[in-house]
Amino acid sequence: MSRNPISESEVNLLLNDVLERYGYDFTAYAPASINRRVNHLYVTDRFPSFAEYRYRIISDPAYALRFVEEITVNVTEMFRDPLFYQALRTQVLPILATYPFIRVWHAGCSTGEEVYSFAILLKEARLLHKAVIYATDINASVLEKGRKGIFRLSQMQQYSRNYMESGGREDFSAYYTANYEYVKFREDLGEKIIFSPHNLVTDGSFNEFQLIICRNVLIYFNKQLQDRVLTLFSDSLEQLGFLALGSKETLNFTSVTGKFRQLESREKIWRKMQL
């Protein structure tokens, strides 16, 4: 049975329902991306009509959570964009090493692969013992996966390649224990990571950090929400702290442009200037 796609006005209706009923605000997300995801779930779960789809979201909190997860799902992998991690190794960690204690916020961390990647960088730079990484996401189920530190064994070959390309010199398999189809990352990495829910749309700052990493999240937001989140990051960074974004994201032409200067590399890493 073919279904007509849900219109943009109907999608907006659903987003307002979710905001009013459950407090999740997706109304400032980029329309093209969110329309695609809302329609994908509608087709996947075989609803006969928009009215029934809407009723299910309003009346069934468990299904509403599935809706939220479908909208917020992000693609991630360990040492994604290896040259980015190489830039962190060579340009950021030597400066962080001068601090007595290092606080890092990894916002929109998804299932945690990139958080564990950074923990490995800290370990290899002998900085992990004096660091803590706050890993946050709006999506509770992906946070639970990250907290467990368990990933598919089939992905390790690619992750190992990424690790080597990022400048890694150790045996990557020393960082995890394999058990059938899965691997579990070492406890000493996980002990330094605090996984916690945080909604970039509605929640405020909760600490002062030397480094904030938020990659491939802002691309899903409209310009107004991007500015709000970047202001939140700026307010949450110490003077001379670092902000790292995804490859398609920028601070140019945003409300915080004048507060940062980009590092001399092709990677999207900025340093907050001293007032």
C-alpha positions in Angstrom: 0.0 0.0 0.0 1.6 3.3 -1.0 1.5 6.2 1.4 1.6 9.9 0.5 4.5 11.6 2.3 3.6 13.7 5.3 3.6 17.4 4.4 5.8 19.9 6.1 2.8 21.4 7.9 1.9 18.0 9.3 5.5 17.4 10.4 5.3 20.7 12.3 2.1 19.6 13.9 3.8 16.5 15.2 6.8 18.4 16.4 4.5 20.7 18.4 2.7 17.7 19.8 6.0 16.2 21.0 7.1 19.6 22.5 3.8 20.1 24.4 3.3 16.5 25.6 6.9 15.4 26.3 9.1 18.5 26.3 11.4 17.6 23.4 11.8 20.7 21.2 12.7 19.9 17.5 10.9 22.9 16.1 14.2 24.7 15.2 15.8 21.7 13.5 16.6 22.0 9.8 13.3 21.1 8.0 14.8 19.0 5.1 16.5 16.5 7.5 13.6 16.3 10.0 11.0 15.9 7.3 12.9 13.0 5.9 13.3 11.2 9.2 9.7 11.7 10.3 8.5 10.3 6.9 11.0 7.4 7.1 9.5 6.3 10.5 5.9 6.7 9.1 6.7 4.4 6.2 8.8 1.9 8.2 6.1 1.4 10.9 3.4 1.1 8.2 0.8 3.6 9.5 -2.3 3.7 7.3 -2.8 7.4 7.9 -1.2 10.5 9.3 -4.0 10.7 11.9 -3.1 7.3 13.3 0.6 8.1 13.3 -0.2 11.3 15.3 -2.5 9.6 17.7 0.1 6.9 18.4 2.8 9.5 19.2 0.4 11.5 21.5 -1.0 8.6 23.4 1.9 6.2 23.6 5.0 7.5 25.5 7.1 4.5 24.6 6.4 5.1 20.9 7.0 8.8 21.3 10.5 7.9 22.6 11.0 5.8 19.4 10.0 8.9 17.4 12.6 11.0 19.3 15.3 8.4 18.7 14.5 8.2 15.0 14.9 12.0 14.7 18.1 12.3 16.8 20.0 9.2 15.5 23.5 10.1 14.3 26.1 8.3 12.3 29.3 7.9 14.2 32.5 5.8 14.2 35.7 5.7 16.2 38.4 8.2 15.1 36.0 9.5 12.5 37.9 11.9 10.2 41.3 10.7 11.4 43.1 14.0 10.5 40.8 15.8 13.0 42.1 13.5 15.7 45.6 14.0 14.5 45.1 17.8 14.9 43.8 17.2 18.5 46.9 15.1 19.2 49.4 17.7 17.9 47.7 21.1 18.5 45.3 20.8 21.4 46.6 18.1 23.8 50.0 19.7 24.4 48.2 22.8 25.6 45.7 20.9 27.7 48.7 19.1 29.3 49.6 22.4 31.0 46.4 22.4 33.1 46.2 20.7 36.5 42.8 19.2 35.6 41.2 18.8 32.2 37.4 19.1 31.7 36.0 18.1 28.3 32.4 18.3 27.1 31.5 16.0 24.2 28.0 17.3 23.2 25.7 15.2 21.0 27.9 12.1 21.7 25.5 9.5 20.2 26.6 5.9 21.1 30.0 7.1 22.3 32.5 5.8 19.7 34.1 9.3 19.4 34.1 9.8 23.1 36.2 6.6 23.6 38.4 7.7 20.7 39.2 10.9 22.6 39.8 9.0 25.9 42.4 6.9 24.0 44.1 10.1 22.8 44.2 11.3 26.5 45.6 7.9 27.6 48.4 8.0 25.0 49.3 11.6 26.0 49.4 10.5 29.6 46.6 12.9 30.5 43.7 10.6 31.2 44.4 10.4 34.9 43.7 14.1 35.3 40.8 14.4 32.9 37.1 13.9 32.9 34.9 13.8 29.8 31.2 14.7 30.1 29.4 12.9 27.2 25.9 14.2 26.6 23.0 13.5 24.2 19.3 14.1 24.2 18.7 10.4 23.4 18.8 8.2 26.5 19.1 4.8 24.7 22.3 5.8 22.8 23.8 7.1 26.1 23.1 3.7 27.7 25.0 2.0 24.8 27.9 4.4 25.3 28.0 3.8 29.0 28.4 0.1 28.4 31.4 0.6 26.1 30.3 -2.4 24.0 30.6 -2.2 20.2 30.5 -4.6 17.3 33.7 -6.6 16.6 33.0 -6.3 12.8 33.8 -2.6 13.0 37.2 -2.9 14.7 39.2 -3.3 11.5 37.9 0.0 10.2 38.3 1.7 13.6 41.9 0.4 13.8 42.7 1.9 10.4 41.2 5.2 11.5 43.2 5.0 14.7 46.5 4.5 12.8 45.7 7.3 10.4 45.1 9.6 13.3 48.7 9.1 14.5 48.1 6.1 16.8 51.2 4.0 17.5 49.9 1.3 19.8 48.2 -2.0 19.1 44.6 -0.8 18.9 43.2 -4.2 20.0 44.9 -3.6 23.4 42.1 -1.1 24.2 39.3 -3.7 24.2 38.4 -7.3 25.0 36.7 -9.3 22.2 33.8 -11.7 23.1 32.1 -13.3 20.2 30.5 -10.6 18.0 31.2 -7.7 20.4 34.1 -6.0 22.1 34.2 -4.1 25.4 36.5 -1.2 25.8 38.8 -1.0 28.8 37.4 0.1 32.2 40.1 2.7 32.7 38.8 4.6 29.7 35.1 4.3 30.7 35.8 5.4 34.3 36.8 8.9 33.0 33.6 9.4 31.0 30.3 10.6 32.5 27.4 9.9 30.2 24.5 12.2 31.0 21.3 13.5 29.2 21.5 17.1 28.0 19.3 18.9 25.5 21.2 21.5 23.5 17.9 23.1 22.6 16.6 23.8 26.1 19.3 23.1 28.7 22.0 25.5 29.9 25.6 25.3 30.8 26.7 23.0 33.6 30.5 23.5 34.0 33.5 25.3 32.6 35.5 23.4 30.1 38.9 23.6 28.4 37.6 21.7 25.3 34.1 21.2 23.8 33.6 18.7 21.0 30.3 18.8 19.1 30.6 17.2 15.7 27.9 16.9 13.0 25.1 18.1 15.3 24.7 21.8 14.3 24.1 20.8 10.7 20.6 19.6 11.8 19.7 23.0 13.4 18.4 26.2 11.8 20.5 29.3 12.0 18.8 30.7 15.1 19.3 27.5 17.0 22.9 27.2 15.8 23.6 30.7 17.3 22.0 29.8 20.6 24.0 26.6 20.9 27.3 28.3 19.9 26.6 31.0 22.5 26.1 28.2 25.1 29.4 26.6 24.1 31.2 30.0 24.2 29.8 30.7 27.7 30.8 27.1 28.8 34.5 27.5 27.7 37.3 28.9 29.8 39.3 31.7 28.2 41.7 30.2 25.6 39.6 27.0 25.6 39.0 25.0 22.4 35.8 24.3 20.4 35.8 21.5 17.8 33.1 21.1 15.3 32.3 18.7 12.3 33.8 19.0 8.9 30.7 20.8 7.4 30.3 23.2 10.3 31.7 26.6 10.9 31.8 29.6 13.3 31.9 32.0 10.3 28.9 34.4 10.1 27.6 33.3 13.5 27.0 35.3 16.7 30.3 34.1 18.3 32.6 34.7 15.3 34.5 37.5 17.0 35.2 35.5 20.1 37.3 32.8 18.4 40.1 32.2 16.1 40.6 29.1 14.0 43.7 27.0 14.5 46.1 26.9 11.6 45.0 23.6 10.2 42.2 22.5 7.8 40.3 21.0 10.7 37.3 22.7 12.3 39.0 23.6 15.7 38.8 27.1 17.2 40.3 28.7 20.3 38.4 31.2 22.4 40.3 34.5 22.6 41.3 36.2 25.8 39.2 39.3 26.6 
